[in-house]
Amino acid sequence: MTTIDETELKSMLARAGLPHSPEQVRAILPGAEIVQRLHGRLNAPLPREAEPALTFDVEQK
Amino acid sequence: MSEILTIAEAAKRISSRQLSPVELTRTHLERIRRLDPQLNAFLLVTEERALADAKAAEARQMAGTLRGKLDGVPIAHKDIYETAGIRTTAHSKLLEHHVPAHDAVTVKKWADAGTVMLGKLATHEFAFGGPSFDLPWPPARNPWNTEHFTAGSSSGTGAAVAAGLILGGTGSDTGGSIRGPAALCGIAGIKPTYGLSSRRGILPLAFSLDHAGPMAWTAEDCALLLQGMAGHDPQDPASVDRPVPDFTGDIGKGVKGLRIGVVRHFFETDHRASDATRAGIDAALDFFRKEGAEVRDITLSPAADYHAVGYLLMITEAFTLHAPWMRKHFSDYGELFRDRVALAATMSGPDIVQATRRRRVLCHEMADAMADLDIIVSASQPGEAPRIAEVPKWANMEKPSFTMPFNVTGFPAISVCTGFGDGGLPVSIQLAGKPFSEPMLFGAAHAYETAMPWRQRRPAMAS
């Protein structure tokens, strides 16, 4: 699971065009860490039969 | 008149001219004046409009031209449902003075059915923040104990129905926003099948997860209200073009022969619900078994998988809608909505594609599980309502939701009360069905409700 720090979050918010204060970045950071955990669940590998014929995964056995 | 009626009872009395819609409306306006200062369920009371609606209903009553079972029934709308000429704020500073030109499709349908509109109800900001204390209006409070949370986002509807301020109201449900407040306020609320009721004119949160549905004291009342809401709308891209069934058609049929699957791991291991919640579910399952249903446990993917897919798509779709405003007015949003939706900035293209892929897999999984079942049972909420001042900022993200699986898949799901916990607040069960099986869900929920004593008990403040 990747982690996210204040500097990276600040950069992501800026890239999305969201004006923010340092306090707001610090307030959002715990939520960003939870989102990273949710991403981790989505990226857990699925067996081929989970998506027959619909997708191609370069590492799927 | 001190008794709080159900819609079904009110409809009978209005139809037989035993009850005046004007008298009923005045009673509810008086209850709002007396109780709402403690509840904050209403953002706006439309007394003049309500009395005009009631007088029109009474004229039809006297002329023998009543429009059906909703004629003369006092209702109110969650304040994301647009109402022509009447302020619609989404409980947000950004829309504090927004007066729409048109009614939402569902608002018009209920008006055409003769309902009496008492006003606009509190919501979490844009149906997602909350409970928030930094908005122009305070959050709604739970009538079973006003120090406690209603859940959301249809918070005002949950509180107003439970306290008997209205007989029914509108909610919207993107991740559980009808079933959550229905559960914590001890009422019934259904998230219908995706596409069954129009979302046009309802301020959106997430296109692919938003559902419009009713909340009321009983499942039967929800059926009556859904009858007045459902139907094809060619201008809602998700709207389904199929005949509207009689949603009360299975009321009174019981549960004999129904096949019920229990996703026990959702509420026992994935996110362990309270003892009272689990005991309430087990007691309901005993009732269903005794009445002739076949009950067995089933296994789905962990609740956390459904939650991850639903939550990440929800914040991404919400950001897609709100980005232009958030870029200009970031600090005008309440902290909870703003900070939750801003998290979409951390999502990448592959994240979104992966969420979409996983959603498809989960939809197939649930459809396969439902193939030889009629109902899937789970909890609606993990327990009784927490204290409103102690709801953690990230609470709705940290632990998997029991309601989100049915937003991800679009299957219909209803929450009904199964009794009370140690704190004296309601606990609940969630019954989900195949797409468009709402009549069966209402029938099963009604069978349970009428066999149990829970519908006889109202919050002390409402008695």
Interface residues (C-beta under 8 A of the other chain):
Chain A: I4 L9 M12 L13 R15 A16 G17 L18 P19 H20 Q24 A27 I28 P30 G31 A32 I34 V35 Q36 L38 H39 R41 L42 N43 L46 A50 E51 L54 T55
Chain B: A304 D305 H307 A308 V309 Y311 L312 I315 F319 A323 M326 R327 F330 S331 E335 D339 R340 A342 L343 A344 A345 T346 M347 D351 Q354 A355 R357 R358 R360 V361 K393 W394 M397 E398
